[in-house]
């Protein structure tokens, strides 16, 4: 993937993770949402790794 695509994907993942964390802190989240959050964190880590490798 190009660097621009990876950067955009990273931004989107960060935004979604932030929204879920805020929701979790305020009201709690379901088990399914927690699993989704963990998956997004893994994807963000992978995307960051790919970004650092392409620089």
C-alpha positions in Angstrom: 0.0 0.0 0.0 1.1 3.5 -0.6 2.2 5.7 2.3 -0.8 8.1 1.8 -3.2 5.1 2.1 -1.4 3.8 5.2 -1.5 7.3 6.8 -5.2 7.7 6.1 -6.0 4.2 7.5 -4.0 5.0 10.6 -5.9 8.2 11.1 -9.3 6.4 10.7 -8.3 3.6 13.1 -7.1 6.1 15.7 -10.4 8.0 15.4 -12.5 4.8 15.8 -10.4 3.6 18.7 -10.7 6.9 20.5 -14.5 6.9 20.1 -14.8 3.4 21.5 -12.5 4.2 24.4 -14.6 7.3 25.2 -17.8 5.2 25.1 -16.2 2.5 27.2 -15.1 5.0 29.9 -18.5 6.7 30.0 -21.0 3.8 29.6 -19.0 0.6 29.1 -19.0 -1.5 26.0 -20.3 -5.0 25.1 -18.0 -8.0 24.8 -18.4 -7.8 21.0 -17.4 -4.1 20.9 -14.4 -4.9 23.1 -13.3 -7.6 20.7 -13.7 -5.2 17.8 -11.7 -2.6 19.7 -8.9 -5.1 20.3 -8.9 -6.0 16.6 -8.6 -2.3 15.6 -5.7 -1.8 18.0 -4.0 -4.8 16.3 -4.7 -3.3 12.9 -3.3 0.1 14.0 -0.1 -1.6 15.2 0.3 -3.4 11.9 -0.4 -0.3 9.9 2.2 1.6 12.0 4.7 -1.1 11.4 4.1 -0.9 7.6 4.4 2.9 7.7 7.7 2.7 9.5 8.9 0.1 7.1 8.0 2.1 4.0 9.9 5.3 5.2 
